[in-house]
């Protein structure tokens, strides 16, 4: 069994997910995990598909042949990480250039592995100020959690971090 990691982008149009799922199903692929988005008129997605080794090449060819969609595909071994702690951080701060770099750098320097990052930009209700919000999933050694929290809180006075396990 192979796991295909599929990254797709193209102008958004009705039926793209239906087309992707039909192609995957036709080749007996099993849609595992995905993140699909509409971003400024484009469809962008990342999908993990499990498929029999002998069907991988035909599925890859079919995916790359979808009109109007550019797909990059990598074959991977399923990764079952040896995670000591799995933390979810919910971060809120005044938006500014470089905030994702600041947060990801702290996570990296505290020996955390960023598993997932979902971010958005909203306006504050009363002031209209741009607010950055992110939900970050990381894997980290239990001994490093307190240092990580402290380091994140030192990024800026306006940065708030809620943590759950």
N, C-alpha and C positions, 0 to 999 in steps of 0.2 A: 504494500500500500504506500502510495506517495501522497505527500501533502503539497499542494500547489498554493503558493502565495501570489495572488493576482492583484495588481494595482491597475486601475482603469481610470481614464479621464476622457471626456469628450463633451461637446455641446449637449446640454440637457434636452431630452425629448421624451415624450410619452412612450412608455413601454420598454425602456432600457433594462430595468431590473427583470422584467418578464423575459426579455430576450436572453439575458445572462443566465437566468435560472433554467430556461428551456435547454440551452446549450449544455449546461452542466448536467442536467438530468438526462439528456439524450446520451451522454457518455458515461452514465452511471456514477457520476460524481456526487459526493455528499457534502453539501454546503455546511461548513462548520461554524465559522465565526466571520462577522463582517462589520464594516463601518461604512455607511453610504451617505453621501451628502450632496445637496444642491448648493453650489457656491458661485455666486455672481454669474448665473446663467450656464454654469457647467455642472455636469455630473462628475463626481469624484468618488471612488470607492476602493476599499481594500477588502479582499475576501480570501479566506482560507478554505480550500476544498480538499477533501480526502477522495482519492480515486485509485483504482487498481493500477498497478505499474504498467500493465500492457495497454491501458486506455489513456495514459498520460499524454503521449505525443499527439494523438488525434484530438484530445480535448484542448490542448495548447494551440494547435493549428486552428481549430474552430473558434476559439476565443479571440485569437489574433485576426480572424477574418470577419469579425462583427463590424459592419459598416458604421463609420462615424465614432468609433470608440478605439482609443489607443490603449492596449494592454501590455504591461510588462509582467512576466511570469517567471517565478523562481520555484524550483523543486526543493523541498525541505524535508528533513526528518521531523516527526512530531517532537516538540520540545516540552518536556515535563520538567519545569524548573524546580530545583531544590531550594525552596523559599523558606527562610526562617520566619520572616514577618512579611505580611502583605498589608500595607497601609494605604488608605485612601485619604488624600488631602483635598480639602475644598478651600481654595484660595480666592480671596477678594481683595482688590486694591484699586487705587486710582490708576487708570490706564496710562501707559507711557511706553515709548519705544524701548525695547530691550528687556521687558519684564520676563518674557519666557526664557531668555538667555540667563537672566539672573537666577530664576528658580531652578532651571535645569542644571546650572553650574553648581549650585549648592547641593542639589541631590547627588550629582556626580562626585563632588569632593567629599561627601559624607558616605561614600561607598554604596549609594543606593542605585538601583537599576530602574529606570523609568519604564514602566510596562505600558501605560496608557495615559494620554493627555487629551482632554476635551476642553476647549476654551471658547469663550464668547465675549462679546463687548456689548455692554448695555449702558443706558443713561441713568444716572442717579435720579430718583423720583423728585426730590425737591430742588436740587441744584442744576440738574442737567449735565453734570460732570460725567465724562466717560469713565465707566467702571469696567475693569478687567475681572473676569471670573473664570476659574479653571477647576476642573476635577481631575486630580492626578493620582494614578495608581502606581505604587512603587514596591519593589521587593528590597528588603534591607535587613541586615543582621540586627537582632534584638538589642545588642549592646550599643548600636549606633543611633537608635531612635531619638533619645534625649538630645544628643548633639545635633541631629538633623533639625529637630524642632527649634532649638535655640538659634541655629544658623539661619533658618528661614525667617524667623521673627526679627533678625537683625538686618534683613534686606532693606526695610523701610518702615517708618512709623505707621504708615497707612495700610500696611499689608496684614491681613487677618488670615489665619490658618486654622481650620477645623480638621481634626484628625479622627479617623475611625479605623478599626481593624477588621 
